[in-house]
Amino acid sequence: MNGLKGFQEFILEEEGLGTVEIILIIVVLISLVLIFKKQLQALVTEVFQKITEDSNAVMS
């Protein structure tokens, strides 16, 4: 019976589950960035240009 109890404890243990989930989320995020790299670069460039234009207007 001792072996069966140890097996049940092993099955119910969830300590390492959080680490695996975090690694999977990071992999998915990196994959999305790589897939949409050009679109993200264009978006960021456009946002920074708009910020620069607006800050120049405020400073003038």
PyMOL Python script that loads the backbone (N, CA, C, O; Angstrom):
from pymol import cmd

cmd.read_pdbstr("""\
ATOM      1  N   MET A   1       0.817  -1.205   0.000  1.00  0.00           N
ATOM      2  CA  MET A   1       0.000   0.000   0.000  1.00  0.00           C
ATOM      3  C   MET A   1       0.857   1.264   0.000  1.00  0.00           C
ATOM      4  O   MET A   1       0.419   2.306  -0.489  1.00  0.00           O
ATOM      5  N   ASN A   2       2.074   1.184   0.543  1.00  0.00           N
ATOM      6  CA  ASN A   2       2.936   2.363   0.612  1.00  0.00           C
ATOM      7  C   ASN A   2       3.288   2.864  -0.789  1.00  0.00           C
ATOM      8  O   ASN A   2       3.349   4.074  -1.012  1.00  0.00           O
ATOM      9  N   GLY A   3       3.521   1.947  -1.740  1.00  0.00           N
ATOM     10  CA  GLY A   3       3.850   2.331  -3.107  1.00  0.00           C
ATOM     11  C   GLY A   3       2.691   3.033  -3.787  1.00  0.00           C
ATOM     12  O   GLY A   3       2.897   3.989  -4.535  1.00  0.00           O
ATOM     13  N   LEU A   4       1.488   2.577  -3.539  1.00  0.00           N
ATOM     14  CA  LEU A   4       0.291   3.182  -4.127  1.00  0.00           C
ATOM     15  C   LEU A   4       0.077   4.594  -3.579  1.00  0.00           C
ATOM     16  O   LEU A   4      -0.303   5.497  -4.325  1.00  0.00           O
ATOM     17  N   LYS A   5       0.316   4.788  -2.288  1.00  0.00           N
ATOM     18  CA  LYS A   5       0.161   6.112  -1.690  1.00  0.00           C
ATOM     19  C   LYS A   5       1.192   7.085  -2.272  1.00  0.00           C
ATOM     20  O   LYS A   5       0.866   8.238  -2.556  1.00  0.00           O
ATOM     21  N   GLY A   6       2.413   6.630  -2.445  1.00  0.00           N
ATOM     22  CA  GLY A   6       3.448   7.474  -3.043  1.00  0.00           C
ATOM     23  C   GLY A   6       3.105   7.858  -4.476  1.00  0.00           C
ATOM     24  O   GLY A   6       3.355   8.985  -4.901  1.00  0.00           O
ATOM     25  N   PHE A   7       2.527   6.910  -5.221  1.00  0.00           N
ATOM     26  CA  PHE A   7       2.122   7.187  -6.604  1.00  0.00           C
ATOM     27  C   PHE A   7       1.008   8.223  -6.642  1.00  0.00           C
ATOM     28  O   PHE A   7       1.014   9.111  -7.495  1.00  0.00           O
ATOM     29  N   GLN A   8       0.051   8.115  -5.724  1.00  0.00           N
ATOM     30  CA  GLN A   8      -1.045   9.088  -5.663  1.00  0.00           C
ATOM     31  C   GLN A   8      -0.520  10.482  -5.336  1.00  0.00           C
ATOM     32  O   GLN A   8      -0.968  11.468  -5.923  1.00  0.00           O
ATOM     33  N   GLU A   9       0.416  10.568  -4.414  1.00  0.00           N
ATOM     34  CA  GLU A   9       1.009  11.868  -4.083  1.00  0.00           C
ATOM     35  C   GLU A   9       1.748  12.452  -5.286  1.00  0.00           C
ATOM     36  O   GLU A   9       1.682  13.656  -5.533  1.00  0.00           O
ATOM     37  N   PHE A  10       2.449  11.600  -6.032  1.00  0.00           N
ATOM     38  CA  PHE A  10       3.173  12.057  -7.211  1.00  0.00           C
ATOM     39  C   PHE A  10       2.218  12.598  -8.269  1.00  0.00           C
ATOM     40  O   PHE A  10       2.488  13.628  -8.886  1.00  0.00           O
ATOM     41  N   ILE A  11       1.110  11.907  -8.475  1.00  0.00           N
ATOM     42  CA  ILE A  11       0.122  12.325  -9.470  1.00  0.00           C
ATOM     43  C   ILE A  11      -0.528  13.651  -9.064  1.00  0.00           C
ATOM     44  O   ILE A  11      -0.790  14.495  -9.921  1.00  0.00           O
ATOM     45  N   LEU A  12      -0.790  13.840  -7.776  1.00  0.00           N
ATOM     46  CA  LEU A  12      -1.477  15.048  -7.303  1.00  0.00           C
ATOM     47  C   LEU A  12      -0.542  16.240  -7.132  1.00  0.00           C
ATOM     48  O   LEU A  12      -1.012  17.364  -6.953  1.00  0.00           O
ATOM     49  N   GLU A  13       0.765  16.020  -7.182  1.00  0.00           N
ATOM     50  CA  GLU A  13       1.735  17.103  -7.009  1.00  0.00           C
ATOM     51  C   GLU A  13       1.722  18.024  -8.228  1.00  0.00           C
ATOM     52  O   GLU A  13       1.755  17.552  -9.364  1.00  0.00           O
ATOM     53  N   GLU A  14       1.674  19.338  -7.994  1.00  0.00           N
ATOM     54  CA  GLU A  14       1.576  20.304  -9.082  1.00  0.00           C
ATOM     55  C   GLU A  14       2.661  21.384  -9.012  1.00  0.00           C
ATOM     56  O   GLU A  14       2.484  22.454  -9.594  1.00  0.00           O
ATOM     57  N   GLU A  15       3.759  21.139  -8.330  1.00  0.00           N
ATOM     58  CA  GLU A  15       4.789  22.166  -8.158  1.00  0.00           C
ATOM     59  C   GLU A  15       5.388  22.625  -9.478  1.00  0.00           C
ATOM     60  O   GLU A  15       5.512  23.828  -9.708  1.00  0.00           O
ATOM     61  N   GLY A  16       5.760  21.700 -10.344  1.00  0.00           N
ATOM     62  CA  GLY A  16       6.427  22.047 -11.586  1.00  0.00           C
ATOM     63  C   GLY A  16       5.494  22.552 -12.669  1.00  0.00           C
ATOM     64  O   GLY A  16       5.958  22.998 -13.718  1.00  0.00           O
ATOM     65  N   LEU A  17       4.211  22.494 -12.446  1.00  0.00           N
ATOM     66  CA  LEU A  17       3.236  22.865 -13.462  1.00  0.00           C
ATOM     67  C   LEU A  17       3.325  24.341 -13.814  1.00  0.00           C
ATOM     68  O   LEU A  17       3.202  24.691 -14.988  1.00  0.00           O
ATOM     69  N   GLY A  18       3.534  25.212 -12.848  1.00  0.00           N
ATOM     70  CA  GLY A  18       3.611  26.639 -13.107  1.00  0.00           C
ATOM     71  C   GLY A  18       4.775  26.990 -14.011  1.00  0.00           C
ATOM     72  O   GLY A  18       4.634  27.834 -14.896  1.00  0.00           O
ATOM     73  N   THR A  19       5.908  26.369 -13.812  1.00  0.00           N
ATOM     74  CA  THR A  19       7.083  26.636 -14.632  1.00  0.00           C
ATOM     75  C   THR A  19       6.839  26.245 -16.079  1.00  0.00           C
ATOM     76  O   THR A  19       7.188  26.995 -16.991  1.00  0.00           O
ATOM     77  N   VAL A  20       6.254  25.098 -16.296  1.00  0.00           N
ATOM     78  CA  VAL A  20       5.974  24.637 -17.656  1.00  0.00           C
ATOM     79  C   VAL A  20       5.001  25.587 -18.340  1.00  0.00           C
ATOM     80  O   VAL A  20       5.178  25.912 -19.515  1.00  0.00           O
ATOM     81  N   GLU A  21       3.991  26.030 -17.633  1.00  0.00           N
ATOM     82  CA  GLU A  21       3.012  26.954 -18.214  1.00  0.00           C
ATOM     83  C   GLU A  21       3.665  28.274 -18.597  1.00  0.00           C
ATOM     84  O   GLU A  21       3.386  28.812 -19.669  1.00  0.00           O
ATOM     85  N   ILE A  22       4.522  28.798 -17.746  1.00  0.00           N
ATOM     86  CA  ILE A  22       5.205  30.058 -18.038  1.00  0.00           C
ATOM     87  C   ILE A  22       6.105  29.910 -19.262  1.00  0.00           C
ATOM     88  O   ILE A  22       6.140  30.799 -20.112  1.00  0.00           O
ATOM     89  N   ILE A  23       6.826  28.808 -19.359  1.00  0.00           N
ATOM     90  CA  ILE A  23       7.699  28.576 -20.516  1.00  0.00           C
ATOM     91  C   ILE A  23       6.872  28.485 -21.792  1.00  0.00           C
ATOM     92  O   ILE A  23       7.270  29.039 -22.817  1.00  0.00           O
ATOM     93  N   LEU A  24       5.743  27.809 -21.756  1.00  0.00           N
ATOM     94  CA  LEU A  24       4.885  27.711 -22.941  1.00  0.00           C
ATOM     95  C   LEU A  24       4.335  29.073 -23.352  1.00  0.00           C
ATOM     96  O   LEU A  24       4.262  29.377 -24.543  1.00  0.00           O
ATOM     97  N   ILE A  25       3.954  29.883 -22.391  1.00  0.00           N
ATOM     98  CA  ILE A  25       3.452  31.223 -22.706  1.00  0.00           C
ATOM     99  C   ILE A  25       4.546  32.063 -23.353  1.00  0.00           C
ATOM    100  O   ILE A  25       4.286  32.778 -24.320  1.00  0.00           O
ATOM    101  N   ILE A  26       5.766  31.984 -22.830  1.00  0.00           N
ATOM    102  CA  ILE A  26       6.882  32.733 -23.409  1.00  0.00           C
ATOM    103  C   ILE A  26       7.158  32.274 -24.824  1.00  0.00           C
ATOM    104  O   ILE A  26       7.404  33.099 -25.703  1.00  0.00           O
ATOM    105  N   VAL A  27       7.123  30.977 -25.062  1.00  0.00           N
ATOM    106  CA  VAL A  27       7.360  30.446 -26.418  1.00  0.00           C
ATOM    107  C   VAL A  27       6.293  30.949 -27.385  1.00  0.00           C
ATOM    108  O   VAL A  27       6.607  31.326 -28.514  1.00  0.00           O
ATOM    109  N   VAL A  28       5.047  30.958 -26.952  1.00  0.00           N
ATOM    110  CA  VAL A  28       3.964  31.448 -27.818  1.00  0.00           C
ATOM    111  C   VAL A  28       4.142  32.929 -28.115  1.00  0.00           C
ATOM    112  O   VAL A  28       3.961  33.351 -29.258  1.00  0.00           O
ATOM    113  N   LEU A  29       4.491  33.727 -27.114  1.00  0.00           N
ATOM    114  CA  LEU A  29       4.690  35.159 -27.328  1.00  0.00           C
ATOM    115  C   LEU A  29       5.847  35.436 -28.276  1.00  0.00           C
ATOM    116  O   LEU A  29       5.733  36.292 -29.154  1.00  0.00           O
ATOM    117  N   ILE A  30       6.951  34.730 -28.113  1.00  0.00           N
ATOM    118  CA  ILE A  30       8.097  34.906 -29.010  1.00  0.00           C
ATOM    119  C   ILE A  30       7.713  34.502 -30.428  1.00  0.00           C
ATOM    120  O   ILE A  30       8.101  35.172 -31.385  1.00  0.00           O
ATOM    121  N   SER A  31       6.970  33.432 -30.574  1.00  0.00           N
ATOM    122  CA  SER A  31       6.526  32.995 -31.904  1.00  0.00           C
ATOM    123  C   SER A  31       5.650  34.054 -32.564  1.00  0.00           C
ATOM    124  O   SER A  31       5.805  34.335 -33.753  1.00  0.00           O
ATOM    125  N   LEU A  32       4.737  34.638 -31.804  1.00  0.00           N
ATOM    126  CA  LEU A  32       3.875  35.681 -32.358  1.00  0.00           C
ATOM    127  C   LEU A  32       4.679  36.903 -32.783  1.00  0.00           C
ATOM    128  O   LEU A  32       4.401  37.501 -33.823  1.00  0.00           O
ATOM    129  N   VAL A  33       5.669  37.272 -31.989  1.00  0.00           N
ATOM    130  CA  VAL A  33       6.516  38.409 -32.348  1.00  0.00           C
ATOM    131  C   VAL A  33       7.264  38.118 -33.637  1.00  0.00           C
ATOM    132  O   VAL A  33       7.361  38.981 -34.509  1.00  0.00           O
ATOM    133  N   LEU A  34       7.790  36.912 -33.761  1.00  0.00           N
ATOM    134  CA  LEU A  34       8.525  36.568 -34.978  1.00  0.00           C
ATOM    135  C   LEU A  34       7.613  36.524 -36.197  1.00  0.00           C
ATOM    136  O   LEU A  34       8.014  36.934 -37.286  1.00  0.00           O
ATOM    137  N   ILE A  35       6.403  36.036 -36.026  1.00  0.00           N
ATOM    138  CA  ILE A  35       5.465  35.942 -37.147  1.00  0.00           C
ATOM    139  C   ILE A  35       5.036  37.336 -37.607  1.00  0.00           C
ATOM    140  O   ILE A  35       4.961  37.593 -38.808  1.00  0.00           O
ATOM    141  N   PHE A  36       4.755  38.233 -36.666  1.00  0.00           N
ATOM    142  CA  PHE A  36       4.225  39.554 -37.004  1.00  0.00           C
ATOM    143  C   PHE A  36       5.287  40.647 -36.864  1.00  0.00           C
ATOM    144  O   PHE A  36       4.957  41.798 -36.574  1.00  0.00           O
ATOM    145  N   LYS A  37       6.546  40.297 -37.066  1.00  0.00           N
ATOM    146  CA  LYS A  37       7.651  41.233 -36.841  1.00  0.00           C
ATOM    147  C   LYS A  37       7.520  42.494 -37.698  1.00  0.00           C
ATOM    148  O   LYS A  37       7.660  43.601 -37.177  1.00  0.00           O
ATOM    149  N   LYS A  38       7.257  42.353 -38.986  1.00  0.00           N
ATOM    150  CA  LYS A  38       7.172  43.517 -39.871  1.00  0.00           C
ATOM    151  C   LYS A  38       6.004  44.426 -39.488  1.00  0.00           C
ATOM    152  O   LYS A  38       6.142  45.650 -39.472  1.00  0.00           O
ATOM    153  N   GLN A  39       4.868  43.830 -39.183  1.00  0.00           N
ATOM    154  CA  GLN A  39       3.708  44.625 -38.796  1.00  0.00           C
ATOM    155  C   GLN A  39       3.968  45.373 -37.482  1.00  0.00           C
ATOM    156  O   GLN A  39       3.577  46.531 -37.335  1.00  0.00           O
ATOM    157  N   LEU A  40       4.624  44.709 -36.537  1.00  0.00           N
ATOM    158  CA  LEU A  40       4.928  45.348 -35.260  1.00  0.00           C
ATOM    159  C   LEU A  40       5.927  46.485 -35.433  1.00  0.00           C
ATOM    160  O   LEU A  40       5.790  47.535 -34.805  1.00  0.00           O
ATOM    161  N   GLN A  41       6.932  46.279 -36.285  1.00  0.00           N
ATOM    162  CA  GLN A  41       7.902  47.347 -36.531  1.00  0.00           C
ATOM    163  C   GLN A  41       7.225  48.560 -37.161  1.00  0.00           C
ATOM    164  O   GLN A  41       7.509  49.695 -36.780  1.00  0.00           O
ATOM    165  N   ALA A  42       6.340  48.330 -38.112  1.00  0.00           N
ATOM    166  CA  ALA A  42       5.630  49.433 -38.757  1.00  0.00           C
ATOM    167  C   ALA A  42       4.754  50.170 -37.742  1.00  0.00           C
ATOM    168  O   ALA A  42       4.706  51.400 -37.745  1.00  0.00           O
ATOM    169  N   LEU A  43       4.076  49.441 -36.891  1.00  0.00           N
ATOM    170  CA  LEU A  43       3.216  50.046 -35.887  1.00  0.00           C
ATOM    171  C   LEU A  43       4.018  50.891 -34.896  1.00  0.00           C
ATOM    172  O   LEU A  43       3.643  52.023 -34.589  1.00  0.00           O
ATOM    173  N   VAL A  44       5.114  50.339 -34.404  1.00  0.00           N
ATOM    174  CA  VAL A  44       5.946  51.063 -33.435  1.00  0.00           C
ATOM    175  C   VAL A  44       6.542  52.308 -34.078  1.00  0.00           C
ATOM    176  O   VAL A  44       6.584  53.367 -33.452  1.00  0.00           O
ATOM    177  N   THR A  45       7.004  52.196 -35.321  1.00  0.00           N
ATOM    178  CA  THR A  45       7.561  53.344 -36.024  1.00  0.00           C
ATOM    179  C   THR A  45       6.506  54.443 -36.180  1.00  0.00           C
ATOM    180  O   THR A  45       6.788  55.621 -35.962  1.00  0.00           O
ATOM    181  N   GLU A  46       5.312  54.050 -36.552  1.00  0.00           N
ATOM    182  CA  GLU A  46       4.225  55.020 -36.718  1.00  0.00           C
ATOM    183  C   GLU A  46       3.877  55.707 -35.398  1.00  0.00           C
ATOM    184  O   GLU A  46       3.658  56.917 -35.366  1.00  0.00           O
ATOM    185  N   VAL A  47       3.828  54.945 -34.323  1.00  0.00           N
ATOM    186  CA  VAL A  47       3.501  55.510 -33.012  1.00  0.00           C
ATOM    187  C   VAL A  47       4.574  56.512 -32.584  1.00  0.00           C
ATOM    188  O   VAL A  47       4.249  57.597 -32.103  1.00  0.00           O
ATOM    189  N   PHE A  48       5.849  56.155 -32.755  1.00  0.00           N
ATOM    190  CA  PHE A  48       6.919  57.067 -32.346  1.00  0.00           C
ATOM    191  C   PHE A  48       6.969  58.317 -33.225  1.00  0.00           C
ATOM    192  O   PHE A  48       7.293  59.399 -32.737  1.00  0.00           O
ATOM    193  N   GLN A  49       6.657  58.182 -34.493  1.00  0.00           N
ATOM    194  CA  GLN A  49       6.596  59.361 -35.347  1.00  0.00           C
ATOM    195  C   GLN A  49       5.488  60.302 -34.891  1.00  0.00           C
ATOM    196  O   GLN A  49       5.671  61.519 -34.853  1.00  0.00           O
ATOM    197  N   LYS A  50       4.351  59.735 -34.548  1.00  0.00           N
ATOM    198  CA  LYS A  50       3.225  60.539 -34.069  1.00  0.00           C
ATOM    199  C   LYS A  50       3.585  61.235 -32.756  1.00  0.00           C
ATOM    200  O   LYS A  50       3.261  62.408 -32.567  1.00  0.00           O
ATOM    201  N   ILE A  51       4.245  60.526 -31.861  1.00  0.00           N
ATOM    202  CA  ILE A  51       4.664  61.113 -30.582  1.00  0.00           C
ATOM    203  C   ILE A  51       5.643  62.257 -30.836  1.00  0.00           C
ATOM    204  O   ILE A  51       5.529  63.315 -30.218  1.00  0.00           O
ATOM    205  N   THR A  52       6.593  62.058 -31.730  1.00  0.00           N
ATOM    206  CA  THR A  52       7.571  63.096 -32.043  1.00  0.00           C
ATOM    207  C   THR A  52       6.900  64.320 -32.642  1.00  0.00           C
ATOM    208  O   THR A  52       7.216  65.449 -32.267  1.00  0.00           O
ATOM    209  N   GLU A  53       5.977  64.107 -33.570  1.00  0.00           N
ATOM    210  CA  GLU A  53       5.264  65.229 -34.189  1.00  0.00           C
ATOM    211  C   GLU A  53       4.458  66.003 -33.148  1.00  0.00           C
ATOM    212  O   GLU A  53       4.475  67.234 -33.131  1.00  0.00           O
ATOM    213  N   ASP A  54       3.755  65.278 -32.283  1.00  0.00           N
ATOM    214  CA  ASP A  54       2.932  65.940 -31.283  1.00  0.00           C
ATOM    215  C   ASP A  54       3.787  66.674 -30.245  1.00  0.00           C
ATOM    216  O   ASP A  54       3.428  67.766 -29.803  1.00  0.00           O
ATOM    217  N   SER A  55       4.915  66.076 -29.858  1.00  0.00           N
ATOM    218  CA  SER A  55       5.771  66.753 -28.879  1.00  0.00           C
ATOM    219  C   SER A  55       6.416  67.993 -29.492  1.00  0.00           C
ATOM    220  O   SER A  55       6.616  68.993 -28.801  1.00  0.00           O
ATOM    221  N   ASN A  56       6.742  67.936 -30.780  1.00  0.00           N
ATOM    222  CA  ASN A  56       7.278  69.125 -31.453  1.00  0.00           C
ATOM    223  C   ASN A  56       6.230  70.227 -31.517  1.00  0.00           C
ATOM    224  O   ASN A  56       6.563  71.404 -31.377  1.00  0.00           O
ATOM    225  N   ALA A  57       4.983  69.867 -31.726  1.00  0.00           N
ATOM    226  CA  ALA A  57       3.899  70.851 -31.768  1.00  0.00           C
ATOM    227  C   ALA A  57       3.703  71.495 -30.401  1.00  0.00           C
ATOM    228  O   ALA A  57       3.435  72.694 -30.318  1.00  0.00           O
ATOM    229  N   VAL A  58       3.829  70.732 -29.350  1.00  0.00           N
ATOM    230  CA  VAL A  58       3.653  71.269 -27.999  1.00  0.00           C
ATOM    231  C   VAL A  58       4.819  72.184 -27.626  1.00  0.00           C
ATOM    232  O   VAL A  58       4.621  73.211 -26.978  1.00  0.00           O
ATOM    233  N   MET A  59       6.030  71.815 -28.034  1.00  0.00           N
ATOM    234  CA  MET A  59       7.213  72.595 -27.687  1.00  0.00           C
ATOM    235  C   MET A  59       7.290  73.899 -28.479  1.00  0.00           C
ATOM    236  O   MET A  59       7.951  74.841 -28.043  1.00  0.00           O
ATOM    237  N   SER A  60       6.634  73.970 -29.619  1.00  0.00           N
ATOM    238  CA  SER A  60       6.717  75.177 -30.459  1.00  0.00           C
ATOM    239  C   SER A  60       5.852  76.289 -29.936  1.00  0.00           C
ATOM    240  O   SER A  60       5.809  77.368 -30.526  1.00  0.00           O
TER     241      SER A  60
END
""", "prot")
cmd.dss("prot")
cmd.show_as("cartoon", "prot")
cmd.util.cbc("prot")
cmd.orient("prot")
